[in-house]
Amino acid sequence: MAGILFIISAPSGSGKSTLVSELRKQVSGVEFAISWTTRPPRGSEENGREYNFTSREEFQRMLDTNVFLEHAEVFGNFYGTARKSLEEARSAGHDLLLDIDVQGASQVRARMPEAVSIFVMPPNPRVLRTRLRNRSRAEGVVNEEEVYRRLNEASKEIENYREYGYILVNDILDRAVAQLEAIVLAERYYRNGEVIAYRSRRVLEVAAACLQFNSQERLKPVLEAFGILGSTGQQQLDFGEDSDREDPAQDGEDPNDD
């Protein structure tokens, strides 16, 4: 059985790493490509678990020797996915999930147009700001300048949502996990004829509802909140009430989540 390549992208703090972790607990046969990065570990992160941490010099050496399937510079740090991850997953007949930013996703889609691409959005700037602040607290300091830099970058990244086949809005974690699981199972069904063991019709319906071309009405309030109005330009981010309360819908999310 041929493995499927899944790409998942999201603005920093949107919870994609948590979604991937929960998916792999519930769906077997999904390998996760551990990216290489030059950024330092956060909180309880361990080398070889969340990321392979390396120096800029070593990363450049790997780049020069064509080790990476894709690479990008994000907030001053380099990230890359080794080609070996794809080769090993294919050899085992497993699916492979890449947790990569919009730059890296564009590179992979150009080389492998058959890849399934998924974009995860936060529900609005206020929720994303709270998540970014919580992550900063977990690192020992709240850097407001960095928080707002990432918020502004989030709007730019969200503008790329049309390049992705599926769209998730991560407002309620359990629902977003169920949607991601449905996408994986539906793609296995359509591409490989793999039987869906339980409530197959409902699984296919959930996945279809997440297709980008079926998501316009659902995405409209999110895009408006982030100042993305169709293809006409941007407006000021809508933060609503300046509340610093934790986001109750995201209990269980890792504060170190990218």
Sequence and secondary structure as in RCSB ss.txt:
>XXXX:A:sequence
MAGILFIISAPSGSGKSTLVSELRKQVSGVEFAISWTTRPPRGSEENGREYNFTSREEFQRMLDTNVFLEHAEVF
GNFYGTARKSLEEARSAGHDLLLDIDVQGASQVRARMPEAVSIFVMPPNPRVLRTRLRNRSRAEGVVNEEEVYRR
LNEASKEIENYREYGYILVNDILDRAVAQLEAIVLAERYYRNGEVIAYRSRRVLEVAAACLQFNSQERLKPVLEA
FGILGSTGQQQLDFGEDSDREDPAQDGEDPNDD
>XXXX:A:secstr
    EEEEE  TTS HHHHHHHHHHHSSSEEE   EESS   TT  BTTTBEE  HHHHHHHHHTT EEEEEEET
TEEEEEEHHHHHHHHHHT EEEEE  HHHHHHHHHH TTSEEEEEE S HHHHHHHHHHHHHHTT   HHHHHHH
HHHHHHHHGGGGG SEEEETTSHHHHHHHHHHHHHHHHHHHH     S HHHHHHHHHHTBGGG HHHHHHHHHH
TTB TTS B      S      GGGTT  TT  
